[in-house]
Amino acid sequence: MENRINQVMELENGKKYIVLKQAVYKNNNYFVSARLTDDEKDILEEYVIFEEVEYNGKKSVQKVTDSNLFKLIVKYVGLAD
C-alpha cells in the first residue's frame, strides 16, 4: 500500500482533493480527503472519504456513501470518539 497522505488527487471531473488521513479496513484502502480550490492554494470545507477500487487493472477511487462505513472510518482514523 502506497502512502498517499498529503498527496493531491484529481478526479475525472477535475475536482482536486488532498488526502488528510489514510486507512486500511478489511483489506480496502480509504482516504479521508478535503477538496482544494482549482489552484490548490486553499482547502474548502468539503470533506469526502474515498475508497480505492480497481477497474480493468487501473486504480481509481469512489466516494463512500454508506453512512455506517463513513462513521467507522472517521472513528478508525481518530477523527471522532
N, C-alpha and C positions, 0 to 999 in steps of 0.2 A: 504494500500500500504506500503510495506516494503522499508525503505530507503537503497539503495544499493550503495550510493556514497562511494568511496574509497574501495569498495569490489572488489575482483578478480573473474571474471567469466572464467571458462574453457569450451570451446566449444567441441563438439563431435570430431572435427578434431584435438584436442589437443592444439589449439591456446588459449592463455590467454589474457584477456583484463581487464584493470582496469576501473571502472566506474568513470568518472570525473564529470558528471552532470546527473541529472535525471529530467524528466518532465512528466507530465500527460497532454495529449491533447486529447479531445473528448473521455474521459474515457479509453484511451490507455496509457500504460506506455512505456516511451522511455528512453534509456540510451546512453549518449554521452560517448564513450569509446576510450581508446588508447591501442594498442597492446603492450604486455610485452614480454620480452625475456623469453625463457623457464625456466630460473632460477629465474624469476621475479625480477631481480635486476635492469633492465633498461627498460625505456619506449621507444618504437620505434616510428618513425614518421608515424604511420599508424592509422588514426582515423576513427572510424565507429560509426554510430548511429544504435542501435538495438531497435526493437520493441518487447516487451514481448507478447508472444502468448501462448495459451493453447491448447494442443492436448491430447485428451483422459484423461483429468483431470490432466495432467502434464504440468507445466510451462516450457517454452523454450523461446529462442529469435531468431529473424530472422533479417537480415540486411535490413535497409531501403534503397530501390533502387529508389524510387520516388524522383526526384530532387527537386520538389516543396515542398514536405513534409520535406526533408532534410534541405532545406533553412529555412523553417518555424521553425523547432525545434531548429536549431542553433540560430536563432534570439530570439526565446522564452526563451532560457536559458541564453541569454545575451552574446553570443559569436560573434555576428555581430550586426551592426546598422540597 
